[in-house]
Amino acid sequence: MTKLPNRLENLNFQNTFAALGEAFYQIKSPDPAPEPYVAGFNPLAAELIDLDPSEASRPEFAEYFCGNRPLPGSRPLSMVYSGFQFGVYNPQLGDGRGILLGEVKNRKEEKWDIHLKGAGATRFARGFDGRATLRSSIREYLGGEAMHGLGIP
């Protein structure tokens, strides 16, 4: 495997969503997580953002990816959007407990979002959002991996 160039501190953040204007988001830092640890790591996902997978063994890795320590160049925000929910159009949906750290551009000029799920309640929460449990996080991860395996982007 070719050594990937990026350490955690030099990911190529672009933050184009933040450039849309504040009507589309709320600046929001993740709620602190006590004693974070890495429960799982996907080296193939790290390669998508040109992150050297060995970075996951660094003690501060969990601090960065739980939101306790900001990644240099990131701009944490919660997104607001509209769409259909339960068969009815809703003009304001949003990240109730998700926080976009930013988009990372890789060497292929692809942009990949770094999005924390269950990072604390945001302005768009509906009363039951906040920090996620390990169980719900694993469920979302497995759902994402299943979609990837089925070829659904």
PyMOL commands that place a pseudoatom at each C-alpha (Angstrom):
pseudoatom trace, name=CA, resn=MET, resi=1, chain=A, elem=C, hetatm=0, pos=[0.000, 0.000, 0.000]
pseudoatom trace, name=CA, resn=THR, resi=2, chain=A, elem=C, hetatm=0, pos=[1.282, 3.481, -0.867]
pseudoatom trace, name=CA, resn=LYS, resi=3, chain=A, elem=C, hetatm=0, pos=[1.941, 5.666, 2.147]
pseudoatom trace, name=CA, resn=LEU, resi=4, chain=A, elem=C, hetatm=0, pos=[-0.727, 8.326, 2.347]
pseudoatom trace, name=CA, resn=PRO, resi=5, chain=A, elem=C, hetatm=0, pos=[0.442, 11.877, 2.941]
pseudoatom trace, name=CA, resn=ASN, resi=6, chain=A, elem=C, hetatm=0, pos=[-1.929, 13.207, 5.546]
pseudoatom trace, name=CA, resn=ARG, resi=7, chain=A, elem=C, hetatm=0, pos=[-1.695, 13.364, 9.264]
pseudoatom trace, name=CA, resn=LEU, resi=8, chain=A, elem=C, hetatm=0, pos=[-4.710, 14.551, 11.244]
pseudoatom trace, name=CA, resn=GLU, resi=9, chain=A, elem=C, hetatm=0, pos=[-3.352, 18.082, 11.440]
pseudoatom trace, name=CA, resn=ASN, resi=10, chain=A, elem=C, hetatm=0, pos=[-3.030, 18.604, 7.677]
pseudoatom trace, name=CA, resn=LEU, resi=11, chain=A, elem=C, hetatm=0, pos=[-6.258, 17.324, 6.159]
pseudoatom trace, name=CA, resn=ASN, resi=12, chain=A, elem=C, hetatm=0, pos=[-7.305, 19.499, 3.208]
pseudoatom trace, name=CA, resn=PHE, resi=13, chain=A, elem=C, hetatm=0, pos=[-10.534, 21.035, 4.558]
pseudoatom trace, name=CA, resn=GLN, resi=14, chain=A, elem=C, hetatm=0, pos=[-12.620, 23.028, 2.062]
pseudoatom trace, name=CA, resn=ASN, resi=15, chain=A, elem=C, hetatm=0, pos=[-15.777, 23.980, 4.053]
pseudoatom trace, name=CA, resn=THR, resi=16, chain=A, elem=C, hetatm=0, pos=[-17.871, 24.860, 0.985]
pseudoatom trace, name=CA, resn=PHE, resi=17, chain=A, elem=C, hetatm=0, pos=[-21.148, 24.255, 2.844]
pseudoatom trace, name=CA, resn=ALA, resi=18, chain=A, elem=C, hetatm=0, pos=[-20.215, 27.049, 5.249]
pseudoatom trace, name=CA, resn=ALA, resi=19, chain=A, elem=C, hetatm=0, pos=[-19.812, 29.369, 2.244]
pseudoatom trace, name=CA, resn=LEU, resi=20, chain=A, elem=C, hetatm=0, pos=[-23.554, 29.045, 1.485]
pseudoatom trace, name=CA, resn=GLY, resi=21, chain=A, elem=C, hetatm=0, pos=[-24.448, 31.502, 4.233]
pseudoatom trace, name=CA, resn=GLU, resi=22, chain=A, elem=C, hetatm=0, pos=[-25.865, 31.280, 7.725]
pseudoatom trace, name=CA, resn=ALA, resi=23, chain=A, elem=C, hetatm=0, pos=[-29.410, 30.621, 6.473]
pseudoatom trace, name=CA, resn=PHE, resi=24, chain=A, elem=C, hetatm=0, pos=[-28.202, 27.064, 5.794]
pseudoatom trace, name=CA, resn=TYR, resi=25, chain=A, elem=C, hetatm=0, pos=[-26.501, 26.230, 9.075]
pseudoatom trace, name=CA, resn=GLN, resi=26, chain=A, elem=C, hetatm=0, pos=[-25.763, 27.045, 12.690]
pseudoatom trace, name=CA, resn=ILE, resi=27, chain=A, elem=C, hetatm=0, pos=[-22.169, 27.248, 13.916]
pseudoatom trace, name=CA, resn=LYS, resi=28, chain=A, elem=C, hetatm=0, pos=[-22.054, 24.483, 16.524]
pseudoatom trace, name=CA, resn=SER, resi=29, chain=A, elem=C, hetatm=0, pos=[-19.172, 22.777, 18.253]
pseudoatom trace, name=CA, resn=PRO, resi=30, chain=A, elem=C, hetatm=0, pos=[-19.707, 19.189, 19.393]
pseudoatom trace, name=CA, resn=ASP, resi=31, chain=A, elem=C, hetatm=0, pos=[-20.635, 18.648, 23.032]
pseudoatom trace, name=CA, resn=PRO, resi=32, chain=A, elem=C, hetatm=0, pos=[-17.635, 17.351, 25.004]
pseudoatom trace, name=CA, resn=ALA, resi=33, chain=A, elem=C, hetatm=0, pos=[-17.360, 13.584, 25.348]
pseudoatom trace, name=CA, resn=PRO, resi=34, chain=A, elem=C, hetatm=0, pos=[-15.809, 12.269, 28.567]
pseudoatom trace, name=CA, resn=GLU, resi=35, chain=A, elem=C, hetatm=0, pos=[-13.037, 9.693, 28.119]
pseudoatom trace, name=CA, resn=PRO, resi=36, chain=A, elem=C, hetatm=0, pos=[-13.468, 8.990, 24.384]
pseudoatom trace, name=CA, resn=TYR, resi=37, chain=A, elem=C, hetatm=0, pos=[-11.934, 5.887, 22.838]
pseudoatom trace, name=CA, resn=VAL, resi=38, chain=A, elem=C, hetatm=0, pos=[-11.848, 4.327, 19.385]
pseudoatom trace, name=CA, resn=ALA, resi=39, chain=A, elem=C, hetatm=0, pos=[-14.359, 1.471, 19.189]
pseudoatom trace, name=CA, resn=GLY, resi=40, chain=A, elem=C, hetatm=0, pos=[-13.760, 0.809, 15.494]
pseudoatom trace, name=CA, resn=PHE, resi=41, chain=A, elem=C, hetatm=0, pos=[-11.827, 2.192, 12.565]
pseudoatom trace, name=CA, resn=ASN, resi=42, chain=A, elem=C, hetatm=0, pos=[-12.202, 1.794, 8.801]
pseudoatom trace, name=CA, resn=PRO, resi=43, chain=A, elem=C, hetatm=0, pos=[-8.842, 2.156, 7.013]
pseudoatom trace, name=CA, resn=LEU, resi=44, chain=A, elem=C, hetatm=0, pos=[-10.562, 2.221, 3.606]
pseudoatom trace, name=CA, resn=ALA, resi=45, chain=A, elem=C, hetatm=0, pos=[-12.571, 5.278, 4.660]
pseudoatom trace, name=CA, resn=ALA, resi=46, chain=A, elem=C, hetatm=0, pos=[-9.345, 6.926, 5.858]
pseudoatom trace, name=CA, resn=GLU, resi=47, chain=A, elem=C, hetatm=0, pos=[-7.826, 6.361, 2.427]
pseudoatom trace, name=CA, resn=LEU, resi=48, chain=A, elem=C, hetatm=0, pos=[-10.728, 8.270, 0.824]
pseudoatom trace, name=CA, resn=ILE, resi=49, chain=A, elem=C, hetatm=0, pos=[-9.466, 11.436, 2.501]
pseudoatom trace, name=CA, resn=ASP, resi=50, chain=A, elem=C, hetatm=0, pos=[-5.787, 10.529, 2.024]
pseudoatom trace, name=CA, resn=LEU, resi=51, chain=A, elem=C, hetatm=0, pos=[-5.403, 9.981, 5.767]
pseudoatom trace, name=CA, resn=ASP, resi=52, chain=A, elem=C, hetatm=0, pos=[-2.659, 7.592, 6.748]
pseudoatom trace, name=CA, resn=PRO, resi=53, chain=A, elem=C, hetatm=0, pos=[-4.511, 4.773, 8.601]
pseudoatom trace, name=CA, resn=SER, resi=54, chain=A, elem=C, hetatm=0, pos=[-1.717, 4.631, 11.193]
pseudoatom trace, name=CA, resn=GLU, resi=55, chain=A, elem=C, hetatm=0, pos=[-3.073, 7.959, 12.493]
pseudoatom trace, name=CA, resn=ALA, resi=56, chain=A, elem=C, hetatm=0, pos=[-5.843, 5.975, 14.252]
pseudoatom trace, name=CA, resn=SER, resi=57, chain=A, elem=C, hetatm=0, pos=[-3.274, 4.664, 16.723]
pseudoatom trace, name=CA, resn=ARG, resi=58, chain=A, elem=C, hetatm=0, pos=[-2.405, 8.162, 17.946]
pseudoatom trace, name=CA, resn=PRO, resi=59, chain=A, elem=C, hetatm=0, pos=[-3.725, 8.919, 21.457]
pseudoatom trace, name=CA, resn=GLU, resi=60, chain=A, elem=C, hetatm=0, pos=[-5.426, 12.132, 20.273]
pseudoatom trace, name=CA, resn=PHE, resi=61, chain=A, elem=C, hetatm=0, pos=[-7.310, 10.423, 17.411]
pseudoatom trace, name=CA, resn=ALA, resi=62, chain=A, elem=C, hetatm=0, pos=[-10.403, 9.836, 19.569]
pseudoatom trace, name=CA, resn=GLU, resi=63, chain=A, elem=C, hetatm=0, pos=[-10.238, 13.425, 20.841]
pseudoatom trace, name=CA, resn=TYR, resi=64, chain=A, elem=C, hetatm=0, pos=[-10.371, 14.743, 17.267]
pseudoatom trace, name=CA, resn=PHE, resi=65, chain=A, elem=C, hetatm=0, pos=[-13.115, 12.433, 16.003]
pseudoatom trace, name=CA, resn=CYS, resi=66, chain=A, elem=C, hetatm=0, pos=[-15.440, 12.816, 18.988]
pseudoatom trace, name=CA, resn=GLY, resi=67, chain=A, elem=C, hetatm=0, pos=[-15.166, 16.589, 18.655]
pseudoatom trace, name=CA, resn=ASN, resi=68, chain=A, elem=C, hetatm=0, pos=[-13.308, 17.298, 21.902]
pseudoatom trace, name=CA, resn=ARG, resi=69, chain=A, elem=C, hetatm=0, pos=[-10.369, 18.732, 19.965]
pseudoatom trace, name=CA, resn=PRO, resi=70, chain=A, elem=C, hetatm=0, pos=[-10.984, 20.680, 16.729]
pseudoatom trace, name=CA, resn=LEU, resi=71, chain=A, elem=C, hetatm=0, pos=[-9.286, 19.396, 13.602]
pseudoatom trace, name=CA, resn=PRO, resi=72, chain=A, elem=C, hetatm=0, pos=[-7.185, 22.206, 12.117]
pseudoatom trace, name=CA, resn=GLY, resi=73, chain=A, elem=C, hetatm=0, pos=[-9.064, 23.753, 9.199]
pseudoatom trace, name=CA, resn=SER, resi=74, chain=A, elem=C, hetatm=0, pos=[-12.457, 22.350, 10.192]
pseudoatom trace, name=CA, resn=ARG, resi=75, chain=A, elem=C, hetatm=0, pos=[-15.466, 24.593, 10.741]
pseudoatom trace, name=CA, resn=PRO, resi=76, chain=A, elem=C, hetatm=0, pos=[-18.090, 22.711, 12.793]
pseudoatom trace, name=CA, resn=LEU, resi=77, chain=A, elem=C, hetatm=0, pos=[-21.716, 23.442, 11.940]
pseudoatom trace, name=CA, resn=SER, resi=78, chain=A, elem=C, hetatm=0, pos=[-25.141, 21.838, 11.953]
pseudoatom trace, name=CA, resn=MET, resi=79, chain=A, elem=C, hetatm=0, pos=[-27.009, 21.922, 8.655]
pseudoatom trace, name=CA, resn=VAL, resi=80, chain=A, elem=C, hetatm=0, pos=[-30.607, 22.957, 8.043]
pseudoatom trace, name=CA, resn=TYR, resi=81, chain=A, elem=C, hetatm=0, pos=[-32.502, 21.709, 5.007]
pseudoatom trace, name=CA, resn=SER, resi=82, chain=A, elem=C, hetatm=0, pos=[-35.998, 20.842, 3.823]
pseudoatom trace, name=CA, resn=GLY, resi=83, chain=A, elem=C, hetatm=0, pos=[-37.552, 17.668, 2.498]
pseudoatom trace, name=CA, resn=PHE, resi=84, chain=A, elem=C, hetatm=0, pos=[-40.178, 15.027, 2.966]
pseudoatom trace, name=CA, resn=GLN, resi=85, chain=A, elem=C, hetatm=0, pos=[-40.490, 13.315, 6.320]
pseudoatom trace, name=CA, resn=PHE, resi=86, chain=A, elem=C, hetatm=0, pos=[-43.112, 10.676, 7.027]
pseudoatom trace, name=CA, resn=GLY, resi=87, chain=A, elem=C, hetatm=0, pos=[-44.699, 11.443, 3.642]
pseudoatom trace, name=CA, resn=VAL, resi=88, chain=A, elem=C, hetatm=0, pos=[-45.190, 15.154, 4.370]
pseudoatom trace, name=CA, resn=TYR, resi=89, chain=A, elem=C, hetatm=0, pos=[-43.097, 18.091, 3.150]
pseudoatom trace, name=CA, resn=ASN, resi=90, chain=A, elem=C, hetatm=0, pos=[-41.283, 19.795, 6.003]
pseudoatom trace, name=CA, resn=PRO, resi=91, chain=A, elem=C, hetatm=0, pos=[-39.752, 23.197, 5.160]
pseudoatom trace, name=CA, resn=GLN, resi=92, chain=A, elem=C, hetatm=0, pos=[-37.227, 22.963, 8.000]
pseudoatom trace, name=CA, resn=LEU, resi=93, chain=A, elem=C, hetatm=0, pos=[-35.418, 19.786, 8.840]
pseudoatom trace, name=CA, resn=GLY, resi=94, chain=A, elem=C, hetatm=0, pos=[-31.864, 19.688, 10.040]
pseudoatom trace, name=CA, resn=ASP, resi=95, chain=A, elem=C, hetatm=0, pos=[-29.079, 17.984, 11.887]
pseudoatom trace, name=CA, resn=GLY, resi=96, chain=A, elem=C, hetatm=0, pos=[-30.667, 17.341, 15.253]
pseudoatom trace, name=CA, resn=ARG, resi=97, chain=A, elem=C, hetatm=0, pos=[-27.505, 15.796, 16.667]
pseudoatom trace, name=CA, resn=GLY, resi=98, chain=A, elem=C, hetatm=0, pos=[-25.115, 15.725, 13.727]
pseudoatom trace, name=CA, resn=ILE, resi=99, chain=A, elem=C, hetatm=0, pos=[-22.290, 18.173, 13.154]
pseudoatom trace, name=CA, resn=LEU, resi=100, chain=A, elem=C, hetatm=0, pos=[-20.432, 18.672, 9.889]
pseudoatom trace, name=CA, resn=LEU, resi=101, chain=A, elem=C, hetatm=0, pos=[-16.765, 19.314, 10.619]
pseudoatom trace, name=CA, resn=GLY, resi=102, chain=A, elem=C, hetatm=0, pos=[-16.156, 20.153, 6.956]
pseudoatom trace, name=CA, resn=GLU, resi=103, chain=A, elem=C, hetatm=0, pos=[-15.335, 18.656, 3.596]
pseudoatom trace, name=CA, resn=VAL, resi=104, chain=A, elem=C, hetatm=0, pos=[-11.905, 17.203, 2.938]
pseudoatom trace, name=CA, resn=LYS, resi=105, chain=A, elem=C, hetatm=0, pos=[-10.550, 17.291, -0.618]
pseudoatom trace, name=CA, resn=ASN, resi=106, chain=A, elem=C, hetatm=0, pos=[-8.292, 14.379, -1.549]
pseudoatom trace, name=CA, resn=ARG, resi=107, chain=A, elem=C, hetatm=0, pos=[-5.562, 14.093, -4.194]
pseudoatom trace, name=CA, resn=LYS, resi=108, chain=A, elem=C, hetatm=0, pos=[-8.186, 13.045, -6.784]
pseudoatom trace, name=CA, resn=GLU, resi=109, chain=A, elem=C, hetatm=0, pos=[-10.009, 16.360, -6.179]
pseudoatom trace, name=CA, resn=GLU, resi=110, chain=A, elem=C, hetatm=0, pos=[-12.932, 14.463, -4.567]
pseudoatom trace, name=CA, resn=LYS, resi=111, chain=A, elem=C, hetatm=0, pos=[-14.636, 16.047, -1.558]
pseudoatom trace, name=CA, resn=TRP, resi=112, chain=A, elem=C, hetatm=0, pos=[-15.671, 13.898, 1.394]
pseudoatom trace, name=CA, resn=ASP, resi=113, chain=A, elem=C, hetatm=0, pos=[-17.667, 15.128, 4.387]
pseudoatom trace, name=CA, resn=ILE, resi=114, chain=A, elem=C, hetatm=0, pos=[-16.420, 14.551, 7.922]
pseudoatom trace, name=CA, resn=HIS, resi=115, chain=A, elem=C, hetatm=0, pos=[-19.688, 14.454, 9.833]
pseudoatom trace, name=CA, resn=LEU, resi=116, chain=A, elem=C, hetatm=0, pos=[-20.060, 13.564, 13.509]
pseudoatom trace, name=CA, resn=LYS, resi=117, chain=A, elem=C, hetatm=0, pos=[-23.278, 11.756, 14.357]
pseudoatom trace, name=CA, resn=GLY, resi=118, chain=A, elem=C, hetatm=0, pos=[-24.636, 12.021, 17.885]
pseudoatom trace, name=CA, resn=ALA, resi=119, chain=A, elem=C, hetatm=0, pos=[-22.391, 14.974, 18.713]
pseudoatom trace, name=CA, resn=GLY, resi=120, chain=A, elem=C, hetatm=0, pos=[-24.936, 16.789, 20.900]
pseudoatom trace, name=CA, resn=ALA, resi=121, chain=A, elem=C, hetatm=0, pos=[-28.272, 18.524, 20.433]
pseudoatom trace, name=CA, resn=THR, resi=122, chain=A, elem=C, hetatm=0, pos=[-28.382, 21.361, 17.910]
pseudoatom trace, name=CA, resn=ARG, resi=123, chain=A, elem=C, hetatm=0, pos=[-30.875, 24.142, 17.276]
pseudoatom trace, name=CA, resn=PHE, resi=124, chain=A, elem=C, hetatm=0, pos=[-32.617, 21.764, 14.854]
pseudoatom trace, name=CA, resn=ALA, resi=125, chain=A, elem=C, hetatm=0, pos=[-33.149, 19.007, 17.437]
pseudoatom trace, name=CA, resn=ARG, resi=126, chain=A, elem=C, hetatm=0, pos=[-36.694, 17.857, 18.089]
pseudoatom trace, name=CA, resn=GLY, resi=127, chain=A, elem=C, hetatm=0, pos=[-36.347, 17.094, 21.780]
pseudoatom trace, name=CA, resn=PHE, resi=128, chain=A, elem=C, hetatm=0, pos=[-34.896, 13.600, 21.646]
pseudoatom trace, name=CA, resn=ASP, resi=129, chain=A, elem=C, hetatm=0, pos=[-31.564, 14.322, 19.977]
pseudoatom trace, name=CA, resn=GLY, resi=130, chain=A, elem=C, hetatm=0, pos=[-28.197, 14.676, 21.683]
pseudoatom trace, name=CA, resn=ARG, resi=131, chain=A, elem=C, hetatm=0, pos=[-25.219, 12.460, 22.271]
pseudoatom trace, name=CA, resn=ALA, resi=132, chain=A, elem=C, hetatm=0, pos=[-25.487, 9.031, 20.627]
pseudoatom trace, name=CA, resn=THR, resi=133, chain=A, elem=C, hetatm=0, pos=[-25.008, 5.709, 22.369]
pseudoatom trace, name=CA, resn=LEU, resi=134, chain=A, elem=C, hetatm=0, pos=[-22.391, 3.263, 21.152]
pseudoatom trace, name=CA, resn=ARG, resi=135, chain=A, elem=C, hetatm=0, pos=[-25.198, 0.912, 20.083]
pseudoatom trace, name=CA, resn=SER, resi=136, chain=A, elem=C, hetatm=0, pos=[-26.912, 3.495, 17.871]
pseudoatom trace, name=CA, resn=SER, resi=137, chain=A, elem=C, hetatm=0, pos=[-23.560, 4.544, 16.405]
pseudoatom trace, name=CA, resn=ILE, resi=138, chain=A, elem=C, hetatm=0, pos=[-22.688, 0.960, 15.492]
pseudoatom trace, name=CA, resn=ARG, resi=139, chain=A, elem=C, hetatm=0, pos=[-26.122, 0.542, 13.899]
pseudoatom trace, name=CA, resn=GLU, resi=140, chain=A, elem=C, hetatm=0, pos=[-25.604, 3.662, 11.740]
pseudoatom trace, name=CA, resn=TYR, resi=141, chain=A, elem=C, hetatm=0, pos=[-22.107, 2.519, 10.789]
pseudoatom trace, name=CA, resn=LEU, resi=142, chain=A, elem=C, hetatm=0, pos=[-23.354, -0.919, 9.736]
pseudoatom trace, name=CA, resn=GLY, resi=143, chain=A, elem=C, hetatm=0, pos=[-26.160, 0.697, 7.725]
pseudoatom trace, name=CA, resn=GLY, resi=144, chain=A, elem=C, hetatm=0, pos=[-23.634, 2.872, 5.919]
pseudoatom trace, name=CA, resn=GLU, resi=145, chain=A, elem=C, hetatm=0, pos=[-21.373, -0.089, 5.196]
pseudoatom trace, name=CA, resn=ALA, resi=146, chain=A, elem=C, hetatm=0, pos=[-24.345, -2.071, 3.854]
pseudoatom trace, name=CA, resn=MET, resi=147, chain=A, elem=C, hetatm=0, pos=[-25.281, 0.798, 1.531]
pseudoatom trace, name=CA, resn=HIS, resi=148, chain=A, elem=C, hetatm=0, pos=[-21.668, 1.024, 0.351]
pseudoatom trace, name=CA, resn=GLY, resi=149, chain=A, elem=C, hetatm=0, pos=[-21.630, -2.726, -0.302]
pseudoatom trace, name=CA, resn=LEU, resi=150, chain=A, elem=C, hetatm=0, pos=[-24.804, -2.373, -2.366]
pseudoatom trace, name=CA, resn=GLY, resi=151, chain=A, elem=C, hetatm=0, pos=[-23.247, 0.411, -4.441]
pseudoatom trace, name=CA, resn=ILE, resi=152, chain=A, elem=C, hetatm=0, pos=[-25.433, 3.161, -2.971]
pseudoatom trace, name=CA, resn=PRO, resi=153, chain=A, elem=C, hetatm=0, pos=[-23.356, 6.346, -2.524]
for i in range(1, 153): cmd.bond("trace and resi %d" % i, "trace and resi %d" % (i + 1))
show_as sticks, trace
zoom trace
